[in-house]
Amino acid sequence: MTLYRADNLAIDTTTGLAGGLSYTTGIKVAMQLQIPDNAVIRLVEFGWSQDVATATLTLLKIQTTDTASTLTTALSTTLVKPLIDRDARASSLTMATTGSAVGTGALTSRTSIRDIAGLYIPQVYEKIWPLGTYPIGGSGTAENFVQVLVNTTATVNGICWMVWDEA
């Protein structure tokens, strides 16, 4: 089992500290992972952290869908590295702005959606599934996407992450 992690942190070239992305009100896709044909992933963890507490809680949702959204920054095998096995293969996810990517993009489609979790959260939330209960993303013969959606009630800087195992 090899675990991979992706997040939406932007590296500050001045200080070297990473900062989250700015999210305005309304539904945004914070991260999506594109699972290739005939492949699946098992989600182990996902989380969200924002820099300010808002008067109304943030709505966070994780889902699978057959339709991609276009995001601003494609992930890459340089950014997505194995967490545990340093000699593991590179992630098999499809890396592109309409594939595995992060950003503040609009939700493209509300069809073929399968909810994994949806909840109102305070400033910080982290979900780790117990061993053996990992939700599976991927639909066999067609590509599939796992997306983290966020709907804030005020502009916040947010950090989003996912950890998964590729089967």
N, C-alpha and C positions, 0 to 999 in steps of 0.2 A: 504494500500500500504506500503510495507516494502522495503526499498532500501538497497542494499548490495554493498560493495566496495572491490576490490582486486587491489593490486599493486605488482610490482616486486622489492620492496625495500629489501635489505639485511641488517639486523641489525648488526652494528659493536659492538661487545661485549666489546671493550675497552672504547669507548667514548659514546656509546648509540645512536649515530647519525646514521641515515639510509643512505645508498648509493645505487646508481643505479647499474645496471649490465653493463659490458663492451661489446659493440657491434662493431664488425669489419665490413668491407665493404661487401656488398652482402645482399641478402634477408634473413631476420631472422624472426622467429615467436617470438615476445616478450611476448605474453600472449595468452592463449586460455581458453575459458570456454566451458565445455561440458554440454550440456542441455540434461537431460534424456528423454527417450521415453515419448511421450504424454505430454510434458511440453513445455512451452515457457518462454522466458524472454523478457523484454522491456529495451533496452539500454537507459539510461538517459544521460550518460556522458562518454567520454573517453579523454585521454590526453597523451602527451609525452613531456618530458623535457630532454635536453642533456646538458652536462657540458661545451661544447665548440661550438662556431659557426664554421661551416665548409665553405669552399670556395664555394661549391655547396650545395644547399638545400637538406635536408633529405626527402626521399619519405616515407610517412606514409599511410597505408591502413588498413581499417577494413572491414572484410568480414565474411560471414557464409559459411560453407562447411560441407560435410558429412564425410570428412576424417581427422583424427587426425594427428597432428605432435607430435613427442616425444620431450618433454622439460626436463630441468634439475631438476626443483623443483616443486613438486605437491603442489597445494594450499590445505588448510584444513579448517574445520569449526572453527579451532582455529584462523586462519589467516583471514578468511572471516566472518565478523561480520555485523549485521544490523547497519545501520547508524542512523536511527531515533527511531525505536521501540526497546527499550532495552529488552523487554520480547518476542520478535519475535522468531519464529522457526529458527533453523539452516538452512543455505542455502541447497537447494535440488540438487545443481549441483554435478556431479560426480567428485571426487577429486582423481587425479592420474597423473603421468608424461605423460600419453597419454590421459588424461582427462583435468580437469581444472588445469592449471599449468602455470608457468612462466619460462623464460630462454632465451637462444640464439639459439634455435634449427632451423634446416633447414626446409624449407617448404616441406612437404611430398608429397602433391598432388596438382595439379592445375585443378582438375575436380570438378564438382558440386559446383562451387564457385558462390556466389551471393554477389556482391559488395555492401557495405553500404556507404563507403566514401573512396576516395583516393586523396591525395594531397601532394604537396611539401610544406614543412614547414620550418620556421626558427628554432631557438633554442628551443622555447617553443610553444606548441599548446594545446588548450583545446577546446573541442566541447561539448556544452550542448544543447540538443534538446529541443525546446519549448514543453510545456505541450500538450499532445495529439498527438504529431508527432513522438513519440519514435519508432525507428526501432525495429522489432520483430525478435528474433532468436528462432529457434526450428522448427522442421518439422513434428510434430504430432507423427506418429507411429514409427519413427526411430530417433536415437540420432543425434544430430546436434552440431556443434562447431561454436563459434564466435571467430575469431582470429584477433589480432593486428599484422600486419606485418610492419617491418621497413627495409629500405635500406639506410644505411649511406654511405657517400663518403669518410669517414675517421673513424678511431677508436674513439668512444665516449663512455662516461658513460651515460646511459640513464635510465630514470624513466618513466614507463608506468603505467596507471591505467584505470580501467573501473568501472562504477557505473551502477547498473541495478535493476530492479524490477522483482521479480519472480511471475508469474501468476499461 
